[in-house]
Amino acid sequence: MNQSLMPWKTLAATVGVGVLSDGWNLADPPSADEPRVFTLEVAFASAFFSTPVVTLGLTGFDMDPYTASRISLKVVDPSRTGFKVEIATWRDSRVYSVEFNWFAIGA
């Protein structure tokens, strides 16, 4: 099928991760001034014809109230079948949980 005639497809979901997630390291006390990063793989319910555009929106978090609140979310390695999300914090910030929405649009 001609890609220029493909209908748009959208997928979206809400994801919550935190201290009960395998590999969560954002609540650990910092051992250096290096960022701490948790990576999560997200698989689409159905594949796109080509790599879609993926956006993220932070909708909730639980952080240590006695330190500065620092957090970043980033889409990494988007593909036809899914993507990775990198959630990071740095310095003395301690993150116990994060909730975010993602939205993917493409053909």
Buried (B, 14 or more C-beta within 10 A) or exposed (E): EEEEEEEEBEBEEEBEBBBEBEEBEBBEEBEEEEBBBBEBEBEBEEEBEEBBEBEBEEEEBBBBEEBEEBBEBEBEEBBEEBBBBBBBBBEEBBBBBBBBBBBBBBB
